[in-house]
């Protein structure tokens, strides 16, 4: 494995080991939204927690596929898979934004299946392997998050989703906090919907 590939696959130091507590922001529709400040950033990291009757295996399979190969994510103008393995993919996205400049980034998405039955999916920016930035685009270099699916004793799963996104450029933070909260909740709601459709389609 080359040094470049090792660099690309390495997780950003400290991103997934942050011990700072989340604070609860709101509860609605079975979803709990939490948030916490990120050091040296004007943007927050958001976390959504919910429970679903869907099993971990189905969530683990279909959220990974939808997240890495789906082309129906809000704002996505162009989506390419740059690397494709069963549990490790690198994707490149271009986002079309109203009012502000378009954004782009390359993202590593990695899936883990733990011995205790928990499935985790983590994603982080890997712009070292991104195509040349198009004219007029702003490249996002601070973006990460995760999905966690944990089996419940009563059946079903506890789902936890986290997201931090710094859009870059000169966008004031107050203009995006609301949309980022909505994006986190929408990702969870849409992800569960996609898994239900996939499971029902196999019956």
Backbone torsions as a table, in degrees:
resi	resn	phi	psi	omega
1	UNK	NA	131.7	-175.8
2	UNK	-75.2	162.2	178.5
3	UNK	-61.9	-34.5	179.4
4	UNK	-63.2	-45.4	-179.9
5	UNK	-64.6	-39.4	177.5
6	UNK	-60.4	-39.6	178.6
7	UNK	-65.1	-43.4	-178.4
8	UNK	-64.1	-40.8	-173.8
9	UNK	-80.7	-15.7	-178.8
10	UNK	-68.1	134.7	177.1
11	UNK	-75.1	147.4	177.9
12	UNK	-63.6	132.1	-174.5
13	UNK	-60.2	129.2	173.4
14	UNK	81.8	-15.4	-175.1
15	UNK	-60.0	-41.8	-176.2
16	UNK	-100.6	9.9	179.7
17	UNK	-120.7	20.2	-179.1
18	UNK	-69.0	119.7	-177.2
19	UNK	-91.0	-3.2	179.9
20	UNK	-63.8	139.3	-175.9
21	UNK	-75.5	145.7	169.8
22	UNK	-83.3	150.9	172.4
23	UNK	-113.9	141.7	-178.9
24	UNK	-71.7	132.7	-178.4
25	UNK	-107.3	-39.3	-179.9
26	UNK	-167.8	160.1	173.5
27	UNK	-131.0	131.7	177.1
28	UNK	-165.6	143.3	175.5
29	UNK	57.6	29.8	-179.8
30	UNK	82.8	1.3	179.9
31	UNK	-108.1	137.0	172.7
32	UNK	-108.1	120.9	179.4
33	UNK	-101.3	128.9	178.9
34	UNK	-125.9	162.6	179.1
35	UNK	-151.3	159.7	173.5
36	UNK	-152.6	149.6	177.1
37	UNK	-73.2	150.4	177.2
38	UNK	-112.9	130.8	-177.3
39	UNK	-54.2	135.2	176.7
40	UNK	63.7	22.4	178.4
41	UNK	-132.6	146.2	175.0
42	UNK	-89.9	-0.6	179.6
43	UNK	-107.8	157.2	-177.9
44	UNK	-105.9	157.7	169.0
45	UNK	-96.7	135.0	-177.6
46	UNK	-115.4	148.6	178.7
47	UNK	-133.8	136.0	177.3
48	UNK	-119.6	130.8	-180.0
49	UNK	-123.9	135.3	177.2
50	UNK	-155.0	171.8	173.9
51	UNK	-121.1	148.3	-179.1
52	UNK	-143.1	151.9	177.8
53	UNK	-74.2	-10.6	-179.2
54	UNK	-68.3	141.6	179.0
55	UNK	-75.4	157.3	-180.0
56	UNK	-56.4	-43.2	-176.2
57	UNK	-57.9	-42.9	-179.1
58	UNK	-68.5	-42.7	177.9
59	UNK	-62.1	-45.1	-177.7
60	UNK	-61.1	-40.5	-178.6
61	UNK	-74.3	-53.1	-167.9
62	UNK	-82.2	-30.7	174.9
63	UNK	-66.1	-40.1	178.4
64	UNK	-62.3	-44.9	-179.3
65	UNK	-67.0	-46.0	179.9
66	UNK	-64.4	-42.0	-177.2
67	UNK	-66.6	-30.6	-175.1
68	UNK	-103.4	-24.1	-176.5
69	UNK	-121.8	-9.6	178.4
70	UNK	-69.2	143.0	-179.1
71	UNK	-112.6	11.9	-175.4
72	UNK	-106.8	21.7	179.5
73	UNK	-76.4	141.5	-175.4
74	UNK	-56.6	131.8	175.0
75	UNK	82.0	-7.0	-176.2
76	UNK	-76.3	118.4	179.7
77	UNK	-92.0	-35.7	-179.2
78	UNK	-144.2	134.9	179.2
79	UNK	-135.8	124.5	178.2
80	UNK	-131.1	141.6	172.4
81	UNK	-93.7	117.5	-177.7
82	UNK	-92.1	-27.9	177.7
83	UNK	-143.2	138.1	-173.9
84	UNK	-138.6	108.4	171.1
85	UNK	-131.7	167.9	-175.4
86	UNK	-56.4	-36.2	-175.6
87	UNK	-126.9	14.2	-176.3
88	UNK	-152.5	113.2	-179.5
89	UNK	-131.2	150.5	171.6
90	UNK	-121.2	127.9	-177.6
91	UNK	-122.3	156.8	176.1
92	UNK	-124.4	128.1	-178.7
93	UNK	-124.3	142.8	166.0
94	UNK	-114.5	129.7	-178.7
95	UNK	-108.5	131.8	177.3
96	UNK	-96.5	120.0	-173.2
97	UNK	-112.4	136.6	173.1
98	UNK	-72.7	139.0	175.1
99	UNK	75.3	-50.3	-175.5
100	UNK	-96.7	171.9	-179.9
101	UNK	-63.6	152.7	175.6
102	UNK	-68.0	155.8	-179.7
103	UNK	-119.3	157.3	171.9
104	UNK	-147.9	163.9	179.1
105	UNK	-172.1	158.0	166.7
106	UNK	-107.5	143.8	-172.4
107	UNK	-134.8	128.7	170.4
108	UNK	-87.8	132.7	177.9
109	UNK	-124.6	121.4	-176.5
110	UNK	-128.0	138.0	-178.1
111	UNK	-110.5	138.8	179.6
112	UNK	-126.1	134.4	173.5
113	UNK	-114.1	109.7	-174.8
114	UNK	-84.0	154.9	-178.9
115	UNK	-61.1	-25.1	-178.6
116	UNK	-84.5	9.3	177.5
117	UNK	92.0	-2.0	178.5
118	UNK	-81.9	140.0	173.6
119	UNK	-114.0	134.6	178.0
120	UNK	-127.3	141.5	174.0
121	UNK	-126.7	124.0	179.1
122	UNK	-119.0	147.1	177.5
123	UNK	-140.0	146.6	-178.8
124	UNK	-158.1	157.6	-176.7
125	UNK	-66.0	137.5	176.8
126	UNK	-135.7	60.1	-174.0
127	UNK	-69.4	-8.0	175.9
128	UNK	-59.8	-26.5	-178.3
129	UNK	-110.9	11.0	178.6
130	UNK	-71.7	150.3	172.5
131	UNK	-62.1	168.9	177.1
132	UNK	-57.5	133.4	-177.9
133	UNK	-65.2	126.2	178.9
134	UNK	-65.9	153.1	176.1
135	UNK	-58.8	138.2	177.3
136	UNK	85.2	-1.7	179.8
137	UNK	-97.5	151.5	169.9
138	UNK	-107.2	126.4	-178.7
139	UNK	-87.4	123.1	177.5
140	UNK	-80.7	128.3	-179.9
141	UNK	-122.9	7.5	176.3
142	UNK	-132.2	91.4	-177.2
143	UNK	-152.2	125.5	177.3
144	UNK	-158.3	166.8	177.5
145	UNK	176.4	-174.2	-177.2
146	UNK	-161.9	158.2	167.4
147	UNK	-118.8	143.5	174.5
148	UNK	-136.0	128.4	179.5
149	UNK	-120.6	117.7	-174.7
150	UNK	-120.7	127.2	-180.0
151	UNK	-67.6	140.9	177.5
152	UNK	-101.9	147.6	-179.3
153	UNK	-62.2	-32.9	-178.9
154	UNK	-79.6	-3.1	-175.2
155	UNK	102.2	156.8	-177.0
156	UNK	81.8	-161.4	-171.9
157	UNK	-144.7	151.1	166.2
158	UNK	-96.1	127.4	-178.0
159	UNK	-110.7	129.8	176.7
160	UNK	-127.9	126.9	-178.8
161	UNK	-125.1	132.5	176.5
162	UNK	-123.8	150.3	-179.4
163	UNK	-152.0	130.3	168.7
164	UNK	-127.4	128.5	-179.6
165	UNK	-142.0	117.2	172.0
166	UNK	-101.6	111.5	-174.4
167	UNK	-69.5	-10.1	-178.9
168	UNK	73.1	-177.8	-178.5
169	UNK	69.3	-152.5	-173.9
170	UNK	-115.7	27.5	-179.5
171	UNK	-71.5	125.4	177.3
172	UNK	-63.2	140.5	-175.8
173	UNK	-60.3	-37.2	-175.6
174	UNK	-64.7	-18.9	179.9
175	UNK	-80.2	-17.8	-174.3
176	UNK	-116.3	-13.0	-178.5
177	UNK	-56.4	-47.0	-178.8
178	UNK	-63.0	-43.2	-179.6
179	UNK	-68.4	-32.1	178.7
180	UNK	-70.0	-38.2	175.5
181	UNK	-60.9	-46.9	179.9
182	UNK	-63.5	-39.5	-179.5
183	UNK	-62.6	-40.6	179.6
184	UNK	-63.5	-46.3	179.8
185	UNK	-66.5	-41.0	180.0
186	UNK	-64.3	-36.6	178.9
187	UNK	-61.5	-42.4	179.6
188	UNK	-67.4	-48.1	-179.2
189	UNK	-61.1	-43.1	-179.8
190	UNK	-69.7	-39.9	178.6
191	UNK	-59.5	-45.3	178.5
192	UNK	-63.1	-41.2	178.4
193	UNK	-61.0	-43.3	179.8
194	UNK	-63.4	-39.9	-180.0
195	UNK	-67.2	-42.4	178.0
196	UNK	-59.6	-43.4	179.8
197	UNK	-63.8	-40.4	-179.9
198	UNK	-67.2	-41.2	-179.6
199	UNK	-66.8	-44.9	-179.6
200	UNK	-66.0	-31.3	179.1
201	UNK	-69.8	-21.0	-179.5
202	UNK	-87.7	-11.4	-176.7
203	UNK	-76.9	NA	NA
